């Protein structure tokens, strides 16, 4: 059993997820970098380990309940606890499809990963999080999930129907878990990395994945008296 903190980062084989794993590892945390694809996940972990970080691969498909359960069993056997859970794995559909033309199948596919996958992983890891002295859960959301921003006068945000609404739902999920787990000493927050250049958006962003990862790392390593039930970007609280 390790005496250092243990963090699980979903979707950590590339982009913001890999940078979150890298940043946590640089702080001396044992990082369990998970991915659906074993080859890509193992390659990412080899890269991080080559930098001297304590990074280990965990195969995890957030949409597969058996995969989620097996990951929880592995972490339990190896560590007995989990100090940090970063729900980073996320997908989108065609970003230009308006609500009226979005199929239910496409909507369900995005929600399976971005919302239901977060619930599945969080519930599976909760017994391990409860074993930690002061656990933190960070849900990687988006400024596109902010209803306040979408309804502000002169809003120029794109509709991005499936993705945006899935992140709005994720924000609500974050608040519900935070309310339930507050007395257990488990902080639960959402973060908005900003528009980062990643595979998710065809590398359109004006920020690097490393810049986007900073707020997630900050929340994942917050002190026990830090925030919970909050939504933050690099500039502070974001309006829901």
PEHU-V884181 format. One record per residue. N is the residue number from 1. RES is the residue in three letters. SS is DSSP state (h for helix, s for strand, l for the rest). NEAR is the number of other C-alpha atoms within 8 Angstrom. Layout:
n-><N N>
res-><RES RES>
ss-><SS SS>
near-><NEAR NEAR>
This chain:
n-><1 2 3 4 5 6 7 8 9 10 11 12 13 14 15 16 17 18 19 20 21 22 23 24 25 26 27 28 29 30 31 32 33 34 35 36 37 38 39 40 41 42 43 44 45 46 47 48 49 50 51 52 53 54 55 56 57 58 59 60 61 62 63 64 65 66 67 68 69 70 71 72 73 74 75 76 77 78 79 80 81 82 83 84 85 86 87 88 89 90 91 92 93 94 95 96 97 98 99 100 101 102 103 104 105 106 107 108 109 110 111 112 113 114 115 116 117 118 119 120 121 122 123 124 125 126 127 128 129 130 131 132 133 134 135 136 137 138 139 140 141 142 143 144 145 146 147 148 149 150 151 152 153 154 155 156 157 158 159 160 161 162 163 164 165 166 167 168 169 170 171 172 173 174 175 176 177 178 179 180 181 182 183 184 185 186 187 188 189 190 191 192 193 194 195 196 197 198 199 200 201 202 203 204 205 206 207 208 209 210 211 212 213 214 215 216 217 218 219 220 221 222 223 224 225 226 227 228 229 230 231 232 233 234 235 236 237 238 239 240>
res-><UNK UNK UNK UNK UNK UNK UNK UNK UNK UNK UNK UNK UNK UNK UNK UNK UNK UNK UNK UNK UNK UNK UNK UNK UNK UNK UNK UNK UNK UNK UNK UNK UNK UNK UNK UNK UNK UNK UNK UNK UNK UNK UNK UNK UNK UNK UNK UNK UNK UNK UNK UNK UNK UNK UNK UNK UNK UNK UNK UNK UNK UNK UNK UNK UNK UNK UNK UNK UNK UNK UNK UNK UNK UNK UNK UNK UNK UNK UNK UNK UNK UNK UNK UNK UNK UNK UNK UNK UNK UNK UNK UNK UNK UNK UNK UNK UNK UNK UNK UNK UNK UNK UNK UNK UNK UNK UNK UNK UNK UNK UNK UNK UNK UNK UNK UNK UNK UNK UNK UNK UNK UNK UNK UNK UNK UNK UNK UNK UNK UNK UNK UNK UNK UNK UNK UNK UNK UNK UNK UNK UNK UNK UNK UNK UNK UNK UNK UNK UNK UNK UNK UNK UNK UNK UNK UNK UNK UNK UNK UNK UNK UNK UNK UNK UNK UNK UNK UNK UNK UNK UNK UNK UNK UNK UNK UNK UNK UNK UNK UNK UNK UNK UNK UNK UNK UNK UNK UNK UNK UNK UNK UNK UNK UNK UNK UNK UNK UNK UNK UNK UNK UNK UNK UNK UNK UNK UNK UNK UNK UNK UNK UNK UNK UNK UNK UNK UNK UNK UNK UNK UNK UNK UNK UNK UNK UNK UNK UNK UNK UNK UNK UNK UNK UNK UNK UNK UNK UNK UNK UNK>
ss-><l l l l l s s s s l l l l l h h h h h h h h h h h h l l l s s s s s s l l h h h h h h h h h h h h h l l l l s s s s s l l l l l h h h h h h h h h h h h h h l l l l l s s s s l l l l l l l l l l l h h h l l h h h h h h h h h h h h h h h h h h h h h h h h h h h l l l l l s s s s s l l h h h l h h h h l l l l l l l l l l h h h h h h h h h h h h h h h h h h h h h h h h l l s s s s s l l l l s l l h h h l l l l l s l h h h h h h h h h h h h l l l l l l l l l l s s s l l s s l l l>
near-><5 5 4 7 10 13 14 12 16 14 15 19 15 9 10 13 15 13 13 15 14 10 11 13 13 8 6 9 12 14 14 13 18 15 16 10 7 8 6 9 17 10 9 12 13 9 8 12 10 7 6 6 12 11 14 9 11 10 12 11 9 15 9 7 8 6 11 14 9 8 11 10 8 8 11 10 7 7 10 10 13 18 14 14 13 14 13 12 11 8 9 9 8 6 8 6 9 9 8 4 6 11 6 6 6 10 10 8 8 15 12 10 14 14 13 10 12 12 9 12 11 9 7 10 10 8 8 12 14 12 9 10 7 9 13 15 13 15 14 12 12 12 10 11 14 12 10 8 11 9 7 7 4 4 8 4 7 4 8 11 11 14 12 12 9 13 14 12 10 12 13 8 10 13 12 8 9 14 8 7 11 10 6 6 10 14 16 16 17 14 14 14 17 9 9 14 13 12 7 7 8 7 9 9 10 7 10 9 12 9 9 15 14 12 13 14 11 8 10 12 7 10 5 7 5 7 8 9 12 10 13 13 12 8 5 6 8 9 8 8>
